[in-house]
């Protein structure tokens, strides 16, 4: 939990001005525990681009001391495909929490906010993919009602070993 004098986390939509801070957070939290793309190297691309727009992200802000708020994490929520027959589903395609904000509920708050936003957009289901060896993330998702709906065994080769791709989801109508 957060310290008594630390303001609670606030969730808000991302803004274009968050680009640099989100890029830094993304690079700082990169790990083969959750990333299948290679580690980003300079020169760094902008965080936002045509395929990754600010309106697809929610941001958690937390206390940075002396009343300063800073980005504690983000979650990306998008339709999984452009197909009309799939528009009742939203997919989480990225979740990161700054090291300093871990244990303060930022990941859980972002997951819940993503569910609320998906409902607001008219979605009936929400899905995600998580690497099989990321047990802490899987426990968090399960505690929020996500269930394993499929496993692609050995789908990725990361850090010298094969890793499962676990498909999880939950209903937003129950």
Secondary structure, 3 states (H helix, E strand, C coil): CCCCCCCCCEEEECCHHHHHHHHHHHHHCCCCCCCCCCCCCCCCCCCCCCCCCHHHEEEEEEECCCCCEEEEEEEEEECCCCCHHHCCEEEEEEEEECHHHCCCCHHHHHHHHHHHHHHHCCCCEEEEEEECCCHHHHHHHHHCCCEEEEEEEEEEEECCEEEEEEEEEEECCC
